[in-house]
């Protein structure tokens, strides 16, 4: 190769290196700083509105959840730069854990409580007394709205009158949704959630003197310059004005962001846990669900195993759908079906005066829907393993289809049916997503073992209670498996 060709080759290589090197250098530069903000669900829209301009200048990511959940995540090491909580007591917890730098807490606003009804609701109560019918409230042990509601109901003298009519859900948005969908006759919600909402109407303002104020507080966790700048902007006068425009009261900026000694702390310290209530509820729900699904499940499995219909594939796909759909989707569809405005729940409520949604029956229905595919699939495999010649021999001997199924097919397919029932029972014990949507999380009514574990795990300091519930859940699953194996061995030894 002569010198001119070598020169041209080196020139070409230099050009390629230069072209590729520029983007490589750019790509290895430090990425822009991302500010991660954990925000209470009830104030997320106001916070996003306040930081809209800052979001154009700085990369900001939001994580919306309940204040207790956000505090627990921060204590567990979640990479939040700051959190906006609708509950000062959780700011105290973070500060006591040493996660808050000096001057890292600012009061932003305060919220009020109101009683709302669905816009088409027809149930009215006394003018100055508690509302009639079912009352939606937030969970008082985990939600600041729930705690304020408990204090307000006691201060108004309504606590005893509505005790058996409460429908308890997780947080402020879930409480508002109860009123929006008409599944309760009234609900206690934040005023800011009711303002401008065309699906509910406010019927009473609750005097703030009846409960401790629900204070919105910004808590800085990472004292970097970028995070501090967002924190200062959030607590600036322009942002506070936006809170006021959305119906919040402006909190006293000079007041210390600390809980008074007289205000009770949330359940941070371990407290007594009524272990057997969620266990009993889980066993009752799972047992009823399995007993209810056994006849149609086994019948459907037999039809799928023996039918040559062109609809077999379609029905099989529909039966398996709960296995592939997110459980909350199944729960939402069931709520639309079983709620007061649903095709089934509406008829029951109108003609029988009975509500299906937010009862343990709804939990059993949700569990049955989620466990049915496991039962059908296992039972179908058991039926398909039965020798067809034995069924034909029974038919030739004069046995009808039902007698052949009862005396030949079912006994031989019993191992598959037992295994399917066991799997379905275990699935019902662990059902969570669909249950919490259609049945809620009512202590002693619909709070199953899975819901109890989730509820306890949302609160820092409850690790021992969570581990106890987890141990019980594992024990129940082991017992269910042992019973299944015992039944199979007894059946095979016959």
CORFEN-V916520 format. One record per helix or strand. SS is the DSSP state (H for helix, E for strand). FROM is the first residue (numbers start at 1). TO is the last residue. If there is no record, write none. Layout:
# CORFEN-V916520
ss->(SS;SS)
from->(FROM;FROM)
to->(TO;TO)
This chain:
# CORFEN-V916520
ss->(H;E;H;H;E;H;E;H;E;E;E;H;H;E;H;E;H;E;H;E;H;H;E;H;H;H;H;H;H;H;H;H;H)
from->(3;34;41;52;59;67;82;88;105;113;135;144;159;166;172;186;191;200;208;214;225;237;249;275;312;327;345;360;388;401;433;449;463)
to->(27;40;50;57;65;75;85;96;111;118;138;156;165;169;181;190;194;205;210;220;234;245;250;306;324;338;352;384;396;430;438;457;492)
